[in-house]
Amino acid sequence: ARIYASRRFPEYFYDPKALSLESEIPSDSIQKAAGEYFNLASVARYHNLDAITREFLSRAGGRGNGVNLGCGLDTACDRIGERGAHFYSSDLPEVIATRERFIGTGPNETLIPADLFSLDWADGMVSTFPTLILVSGVFQYFPHAKVTGFIKALKGRLRPAICFIYCII
């Protein structure tokens, strides 16, 4: 979706990192899996999350944490580019291995192979900075009770005065 929009609608959404991966992804499998509506809906979500993250980091004076749970192959760290901020990108170990292979780790990014529900990913974070937790396109795969239990556990684990949790399904 990010490649599609960057090619067709760069004035709305442009992701040079995603474009650099285009040769690695079999285009016929992408075209079969997603139509224009799906691609644009996905990119609209990324566009909005980027704006939310930029606003959050601006209010934090550029010194904050952006935590992307269930990050997959998202390139938000590259798109946002706040060098005073630190990004933590977490997903299952096999996903992080794929991410390292294709995307690598940004200069202000930490990759964390972990199950988001375990909360182990939170152990290495600098907790003195304002923190934005992003969970996008993940929770719809889990029962309501598991998701609400996770959010309650997360609230108890992080300092609520400096944390904002943003979830998009």
C-alpha positions as CSV (number, residue, x, y, z in Angstrom):
1,A,0.0,0.0,0.0
2,R,2.8,2.4,0.9
3,I,4.6,1.6,-2.4
4,Y,1.3,2.0,-4.4
5,A,0.5,5.4,-2.8
6,S,4.0,6.7,-3.1
7,R,3.9,6.0,-6.9
8,R,0.3,7.1,-7.5
9,F,-0.3,9.8,-4.9
10,P,3.0,11.2,-3.7
11,E,1.5,14.5,-2.8
12,Y,-0.6,12.8,-0.1
13,F,1.8,10.1,1.0
14,Y,5.4,9.4,0.1
15,D,7.5,6.7,1.6
16,P,11.0,6.5,0.1
17,K,12.0,3.6,2.3
18,A,9.0,1.5,1.1
19,L,9.9,2.4,-2.5
20,S,13.4,1.1,-1.9
21,L,12.0,-2.3,-1.0
22,E,9.8,-2.5,-4.2
23,S,12.3,-4.8,-6.0
24,E,12.2,-7.3,-3.0
25,I,8.5,-7.8,-3.1
26,P,6.8,-9.9,-5.9
27,S,4.4,-7.4,-7.5
28,D,2.0,-10.0,-8.8
29,S,1.3,-11.3,-5.2
30,I,0.7,-7.8,-4.0
31,Q,-1.7,-7.0,-6.9
32,K,-3.7,-10.2,-6.2
33,A,-3.9,-9.5,-2.5
34,A,-5.0,-5.9,-2.4
35,G,-7.1,-3.6,-4.6
36,E,-6.9,0.2,-4.8
37,Y,-9.4,0.7,-2.0
38,F,-7.5,-1.5,0.4
39,N,-4.2,0.2,-0.5
40,L,-5.6,3.7,0.0
41,A,-7.4,2.8,3.3
42,S,-4.1,1.4,4.6
43,V,-2.2,4.5,3.6
44,A,-4.8,6.8,5.1
45,R,-4.2,5.0,8.4
46,Y,-0.4,5.5,8.0
47,H,-0.9,9.1,7.0
48,N,-3.0,9.8,10.1
49,L,-0.7,7.9,12.5
50,D,2.3,9.8,11.2
51,A,0.4,13.1,11.8
52,I,-0.5,12.0,15.4
53,T,3.1,10.9,16.1
54,R,4.5,14.2,14.7
55,E,2.1,16.2,16.8
56,F,2.9,14.1,19.9
57,L,6.6,14.5,19.5
58,S,6.2,18.3,18.8
59,R,4.4,18.7,22.1
60,A,7.1,16.6,23.8
61,G,9.7,19.1,22.4
62,G,11.0,16.4,20.0
63,R,12.3,14.3,22.9
64,G,10.0,11.3,23.3
65,N,9.4,7.7,22.6
66,G,7.3,6.3,19.8
67,V,6.4,2.6,20.4
68,N,5.0,0.7,17.4
69,L,3.6,-2.6,18.6
70,G,2.9,-5.1,15.9
71,C,5.2,-3.0,13.6
72,G,5.5,-5.6,10.8
73,L,7.4,-3.9,8.0
74,D,6.2,-0.4,8.9
75,T,8.7,2.4,8.0
76,A,7.3,5.1,10.3
77,C,10.7,5.8,11.9
78,D,12.1,6.7,8.5
79,R,9.0,8.7,7.5
80,I,8.8,10.8,10.7
81,G,12.5,11.4,11.0
82,E,12.5,13.0,14.4
83,R,16.1,12.6,15.5
84,G,15.5,13.7,19.1
85,A,12.9,11.0,19.5
86,H,13.5,7.3,19.9
87,F,11.4,4.6,18.2
88,Y,10.8,1.2,19.6
89,S,9.4,-1.2,17.0
90,S,8.2,-4.5,18.3
91,D,6.7,-7.6,16.8
92,L,7.0,-11.4,17.0
93,P,10.6,-12.7,16.7
94,E,10.1,-14.1,13.2
95,V,8.7,-10.7,12.0
96,I,11.6,-8.8,13.5
97,A,14.0,-11.1,11.8
98,T,12.4,-10.4,8.4
99,R,12.3,-6.7,9.2
100,E,16.1,-6.7,10.0
101,R,16.7,-8.5,6.7
102,F,14.8,-6.0,4.6
103,I,14.7,-2.7,6.4
104,G,17.4,-2.9,9.1
105,T,17.4,-0.7,12.2
106,G,17.3,3.1,12.0
107,P,19.8,5.2,14.0
108,N,17.2,6.2,16.5
109,E,15.3,2.9,16.6
110,T,15.4,-0.2,18.7
111,L,13.9,-3.4,17.4
112,I,12.3,-5.7,20.0
113,P,11.3,-9.3,19.2
114,A,8.5,-10.0,21.6
115,D,4.9,-10.9,22.0
116,L,3.1,-7.6,22.7
117,F,0.8,-9.2,25.2
118,S,3.8,-10.2,27.4
119,L,4.8,-6.6,28.0
120,D,8.5,-7.7,27.9
121,W,9.0,-5.1,25.2
122,A,8.6,-2.3,27.8
123,D,11.6,-3.4,29.8
124,G,14.2,-1.6,27.7
125,M,12.4,1.6,27.2
126,V,13.6,5.0,28.5
127,S,10.6,5.7,30.8
128,T,11.5,9.3,31.6
129,F,10.5,10.5,28.1
130,P,6.9,11.1,27.1
131,T,5.8,7.9,25.3
132,L,3.3,7.3,22.5
133,I,2.2,3.7,22.1
134,L,0.8,2.9,18.7
135,V,-1.1,-0.4,18.0
136,S,-2.4,-0.4,14.5
137,G,-4.2,-3.2,12.7
138,V,-3.4,-5.7,15.4
139,F,-6.2,-6.0,17.9
140,Q,-8.9,-7.2,15.5
141,Y,-7.2,-10.6,15.5
142,F,-7.7,-11.1,19.2
143,P,-10.7,-11.5,21.6
144,H,-12.0,-8.4,23.3
145,A,-11.1,-9.7,26.8
146,K,-7.5,-10.2,25.8
147,V,-7.2,-6.7,24.3
148,T,-8.8,-4.9,27.3
149,G,-6.7,-7.0,29.7
150,F,-3.6,-5.9,27.8
151,I,-4.6,-2.2,27.9
152,K,-5.2,-2.4,31.7
153,A,-1.9,-4.2,32.3
154,L,-0.1,-1.6,30.2
155,K,-1.7,1.2,32.1
156,G,-0.4,-0.3,35.3
157,R,3.1,-0.8,33.9
158,L,3.9,2.6,32.4
159,R,3.8,6.0,34.0
160,P,0.4,7.3,32.9
161,A,1.4,10.9,33.2
162,I,3.7,10.5,30.2
163,C,2.0,7.9,28.2
164,F,-0.6,8.0,25.5
165,I,-2.0,4.9,23.9
166,Y,-3.4,5.1,20.4
167,C,-5.1,2.1,18.8
168,I,-6.5,1.8,15.3
169,I,-8.2,-1.3,14.1
